[in-house]
Amino acid sequence: MRILLAEGDHSLVTFVRKGLEAEQYVVDVCTNTQETAYLAQQFNYDAMLLDLNLSGGQGGAEVLRNIRAAKTALPILVLSGSSRAEDRARALDLGADDVLTRPFSFCELAARIRALLRRGARPAESVLRAADLQLNRIEHAVERGGKRIPLTAKEFSLLEYLLRNQGRAVSRPMILEHVWDLSFDTTTNVVDVYINYLRRKVDDGFTPPLIHTVRGVGYRLEVESGASAPLAPRRVASALPANGAGPASPAGPRRSAETAPLVIAAARNLHR
């Protein structure tokens, strides 16, 4: 999941960003109102943490009001430096979903984010599925065929990105930007390495395979048309003939039935 952190206190940014990335979130940071307004309007985030005292031409309150008008479903948590009930009420009236007063513990911040995501996400958005694979974005849990699959933070983010773009080919630069928050570096093979890690965990031992290489482009997660579960082995009749003389060829019984009258007639001629 991707979170926009709009905060002017650099030490707090470092503290919050480190904690959120450890919780498997991808975090974009902005430190002024102009950048905050632009990113919030141009990109789709799963949640936003907003400091109302950001520097810039617009006031934080105006930014909050405008973002809420444009993104009605975006969960917004205001990080407030004021303990006054009136200030918290004003933030809520402007469009915030929750207010957390500084100083705060990271465990409380993380719990409030999870609560916002649970309330705001529709089932189709909170749980992503492909065949018998499912990823719960709120609980950070992955299962395939009913079996729990442990993933690292980056593996989880990569699988989530592939599932959100299910059926579409995504390039290595796109993956680097959205999962690692990096611009494309032609010398790195980190995407290919992590794709291999994912394949070992979510594809090996399962049918059908879901992660496919798109030559010249990148990768695609898809249940390909015609893919199905492996067929159960057919029951094969015993290959031993009734007299136990040894295995018979597949056509053996039919050939014996067809030639039996000829064999009997030849035997009668020999005894005449």
N, C-alpha and C positions, 0 to 999 in steps of 0.2 A: 504494500500500500504506500501511497505517496502523500506526504504531508508538507504543507507550506508553513514555514516558521518565520513569522514577521516580528522581529524583536531587535531593539536597538542596543541592548546591553550585551556586549561581545562575550563577556564571561558567562552570562546566562545562556547565550547561543551555544557556546562550546559544551556546557553542561547538558543542555537539553538535547542537542543534536547527537552527542555521543550515546546518551541513554536510548534515544529513539532508534538509532541505527543498530544498537545491540538488541532491540526488540523487533528487528527485521523490517523496519520502515525505511523507505527512501525519503530523504529530507532535502527540500530546497529552502534556502535561507535568503531573506531580503531584510534590509536594515533601514529603509526609508519608505515613505508613503507612495511615492511615484512607482517604485519598483513593485511594491506590494499590490497596488491597484492593477498594474499591467499583468503580472503573473497570475493573479487570481482570476482575471477576466479571460486570459488567453489559454489557460491550461486547466485540465480537469484534475482536481485534487480530491483525495478521500476525506481530508480534514484540514483545518487551518488553525494555527495558534497565533493570536494577534495581540500585540502590545499597542494600546491606544495612544501611547506617548511617543510614537515614532516621529522622527524629524522629516521635514519635507513641506511642500507647498500646501497640501491638503492636511486637515486635521485627522487624527485617527478615527474620531467619531464619524466624520463624513465618509472616510474610506469604508468603514464597517457598514454604514447605511447603503452605500452604492454596491458593495459586494453582495450584500444580502438581497438587494433588489434584482441583481443579475443572476445570482446562484442561490435559488431558494432552498435547494436540498443540501447545500454544502454545510457540514457540521463545523461550527466556529466556536472555539474556546478562547476567551479573552484572558490574557495574563495581566492582572491588574496590580499596580503598586499601592492602591488605596484600599484601606480596610473599611471605609465608610459604606454603610448599607445603601445610601443614596447613589453612590457611584456604581455599585454593582447592579442596582435596579436600572440605572440609565443604560448600561451596557446591554442588558437583557432586552430592554425596550428598543434599542437600536438594531437588534437582530442577532445578538450573540445567543448561542444555545446553552452556554455555561460560562461561569467566571471563576477563575482560580487566583487567589490573592497570594502575592509574594511576601515572604519566602515560602516555598513549598518543597515537599519531598518528591523525588522522581516517581516513587511508587504510587503516590496519589495522582500525579499528572497522568501516568500511564493508565491507571484505572479509569480516570475520567474520559480519556480518549477512547478506551474500549467501550465504555458506556455510550458515548456519543455515536460510535460506529454501529453498535447494536441497535440503537434506536433509529438511526437514519438509514441504514442499509436495508434494501429489500432482499428477500431470500435469494433471488437470482444473482444479486451482487455480492452477497456475503459468502456464498458457497459457489465455487466454480467447478464444473464437471466436464469430463470427456470420457465416454465409455464408462468403465468402472473405476475411473480415477476421480477423486474429489479433493478439493482444497478449500478449507475453511479459512477465510481471510481474517475473521475476528479472533478465532482461537489459535490461529497459526498451526493448523493440523492438516496433515495429508494422509489419505488412505487410498489404497487400490485393491480392489477385490476384497474389501473388508479388512485388509491388513494395514496396520499403522506403519507409515514410512517416515523415519526421522530424517530431517533435512537441516543443513546449516542455514544461516540467515541468507546468504547469497543464493544458495540453491533454491530456497523458498521463493525469494524475490524473482529469480529467473523463471521458475515454473509458473508463478502467478502471472508474469508478463506474457509468457507463451499462451497461457489459458485465456487471458483477456483478449488476445489476438488470435484465438482459435480459428483455424482455416486460412489464415493469412500468412504469407511469407514475411519474416522480419529479418532485416539485415544485421550484420554484426555491429555497425555503427549505431543502429537504433537500440540494440540490446545494451551496448556500453553506456549510452546516454541515459536510458531509463532505469537500468539495474545498478550500474556503477556510478552514475552521474559523472561520466567522463566523456570527453570528446574522443573521436576515433583516432587510435594509434595503430599504424600499420605494422608495428613491430611486436604487438602483443597478441598472444593466442589465448588469452584468459577466457574468452567466450567459448571457444572450442573445448578447452579443458573442462569448464563447468557443464557444458552440454554433455560431455562424456560421463561426468559424475552423475548427472541426472538420469541419463539413459540406464546406467547400471542400477539405479535405485527404483525407477518407475517403469522401465520397460523390460529389463532382463527378468525372465521367468514369468512374464505376463503376455497375454494375447488379447487384442492385436497390439503391435508397436504403435506408439503415439507420436514420438518425436522423429521428424524426418528432415534430412538434409536437402535443401533446395540448391542445386549446383549453380554457382555464380551469384547467388543472392544471400543465403544464410540458412535459416531453419524455419520449420513450420510444425506446429502441434495440431494434429488432425486425426480423426478416425476416418481412414480412407474408405471410399465406397467399395463394397464387396468384402471388406474385412469382417471376419466373424471369429467366434471362439473356435478352438480346435475341435475337430470331430472326434467323437468317442470311437475307439477301435471297434470294428465290426466283429461280431461273434463268428468264428470259423468252425465249421464242423470238424470233427475228429478226422485226421488224415490216415488213421489206421484202419485197414480193411477188417471185415468181421472175423477173418481167420487169423488175424494178428501177424500176418506174414511180413509186415513192414509198411512203410508209408506208401500211399498210392499217389499217382499223379492226379491233378485236378480233374482230368477227363477220364480217369481210370474206371470209375464205376459205370459211367454211361457206355463206354466202349465194351465193357464186359457184358452188359445187358444186351447190347446190339448183336454181339458175335456169338452168344451162347447157343442159339439154335444151330448155327453152322458147325460149332465144335461137336455138339451132340450128334448131328447127322454124320459127320466124318467118323466118329467113333463107331457108329452102327455099321458103316460100310467096311471098316476094318475087321469086324467080327463076322461078316457074312462069309 
